Amino acid sequence: MQNVWNRVILKPLRRLWRQFPAVLILGPRQAGKTTLAKQFLPKGHYCDLEDPHTRSVFETEPRFQMEQRADRPLILDEAQLVPVVFEALRGMIDQERRRTGRFCLLGSAQPALVRQASETLAGRVGILELDPLICAETAQGSKPIRPQQLWLKGGFPDALSGDFRLWWESYLRTYIERDLPHFGIQADPLLMRRLMTMLAHQQGGVLNLSQLGSALGVSYHTADRYMGWMEQTFLVRRLSPYFRNVGKRLTKSPKVYLRDPGLVHHLLNISTMKDLEHHPIRGASWEGFVIEELIRRERVVRPYTQCYFWRTAAGAEVDFIFDRGDERVAVEIKAGGTEDVRAARHLQSALDDIGATRGYILDQAKGVTPMVPRVERRGFFESLTWLP
C-alpha cells in the first residue's frame, strides 16, 4: 500500500482556496503536486494536459472544455503546456468574480507558469510552491521514515520508497533529455551533468560563475544561463548574502546548493548512511539539508520571510539568517554533536553586526542547551516542527 503523506502545505492551500478563484501549485516534477491536488479536491475534475488527447481538445476549445466541467472544481495538470487556457480562465473567472475555489493549476516549469499567471490572471490566482517531503511529513503515515533516511535519500516520495540512486538516475535523464527541451531549453546533456556534479562537490560554496565556466570550458554567460535554468526548475537554490550598514567587508556572492540531498549523494556516488558518514561532503550536505528544512517549515507559517547567510572578508560567518522584517534570527549548522562554547561565542559576537535578536546552533545531538547569552544549542531532530 502506498503511503499517503499529510502535507503541511495543506493549511496555506486552504487559505488561498478560500481567497482566490484559482490557485497555482508550482514545484519540481514528482514532488507530489498531483497527489496533493487529488487529496485536497477528491471530487474535482482532473485533466492532465500532458496527455496528447486532452491537450489537443483544450488547445482547440479551452473555454468550452472548462465550462463542461464547471459543476465541480477543476484541476489542470501541467497547465503551462496549453497557454490559451489562461485567457479562457480569465474570462470564466471574471463572469463570477466573487466566486472562489474553482480552479487548481499545477505546473513544473516555474518561469512560464509564473509569467502566464501574473500577466493573465493578476489578482485572480494565489501561488503556492510545493517542495519535496520534509521530516514532519515523513514521520507520519502508515510507514514512517526516519529523518536520517530523508537526509540520505532526499524528499521525493518515489526516491524514498525504493533505491533512491536508481530513481535519481532516471529522473536526471528525463529532466535533461525531455523536460528541458519541453520547456524550450536546449541544453547540452553532458555539460549539464558535469555542472551538476561540480555543484555537488561544492555544495554550500560561494558561487563563482567565472570559475565554473572555466572548468567546464564555457563562458561566464553560458554557466550563468545553465544555473538559471536549474534554479527556475527547482534543482538549485542561490542563498543571498545579508548586508547591513556596518564597517566590515562582506562577501557579496551568493552561496549555491543543490536543493535535494538525494541528488547530491547520487552525483557523488553515496549510497548508504555509512558512505555519507565517512565522506568529506558530510558537513556541507547536512548544512544544505537543514537549510531546506528550515525554509520549507518557515514558508508554511511566515511566507514572506527572507533567508540569507552572512560572511565577512575576514572569515566570520553565519550559515543562515531568518529576516522576518520585525526581527532577525541567526542559525549555525553543525554536522557533529559537541557542545562547542567557542562556536557559540563566535555566533554571539556576530548577532549585533547582523542585528539579530538571538542565535541557535543546530546539530545532530539530543537535547537543548543554553550556551551563552542569546545563543542556544539544539538537536535538530528534537522537534520535527521546530522554528526559532
Salt bridges, closest charged atoms under 4 A:
GLU50 OE2 - ARG29 NH2 2.83
GLU50 OE2 - ARG178 NH2 3.66
GLU67 OE2 - ARG63 NE 3.00
ASP71 OD1 - HIS45 NE2 2.91
ASP71 OD2 - ARG72 NE 3.49
GLU78 OE2 - ARG29 NH1 3.68
GLU87 OE1 - ARG90 NH2 2.90
ASP94 OD1 - ARG97 NE 3.96
ASP94 OD1 - ARG124 NE 2.85
GLU96 OE2 - ARG99 NH1 3.35
GLU96 OE2 - ARG102 NH2 3.87
GLU129 OE2 - ARG259 NH2 2.92
ASP131 OD1 - ARG259 NH2 2.88
ASP131 OD1 - ARG296 NE 3.98
ASP131 OD2 - ARG299 NH1 2.37
GLU137 OE1 - ARG7 NE 3.25
GLU169 OE1 - ARG193 NH2 2.90
GLU169 OE1 - HIS266 NE2 2.78
GLU177 OE2 - ARG173 NE 3.58
ASP179 OD2 - ARG29 NE 2.97
ASP179 OD1 - ARG178 NH2 3.11
ASP224 OD1 - ARG238 NH2 3.56
GLU231 OE1 - ARG238 NE 2.98
GLU277 OE1 - ARG282 NE 2.77
GLU287 OE2 - LYS255 NZ 3.03
GLU292 OE2 - ARG237 NE 2.47
GLU292 OE1 - ARG259 NE 3.77
GLU292 OE1 - ARG296 NH2 3.23
GLU293 OE1 - ARG297 NH2 2.99
GLU298 OE1 - ARG302 NH1 3.12
GLU298 OE2 - ARG324 NE 2.87
GLU317 OE2 - LYS255 NZ 3.16
GLU317 OE2 - ARG311 NH2 2.87
ASP323 OD1 - ARG328 NH1 3.72
GLU327 OE2 - ARG324 NH1 2.91
GLU327 OE2 - ARG358 NH2 3.26
GLU332 OE1 - LYS334 NZ 3.55
ASP340 OD1 - ARG342 NE 3.83
ASP352 OD1 - ARG374 NH2 3.15
ASP353 OD2 - LYS248 NZ 3.55
ASP363 OD1 - ARG377 NH1 2.68
GLU376 OE2 - ARG378 NH1 3.56
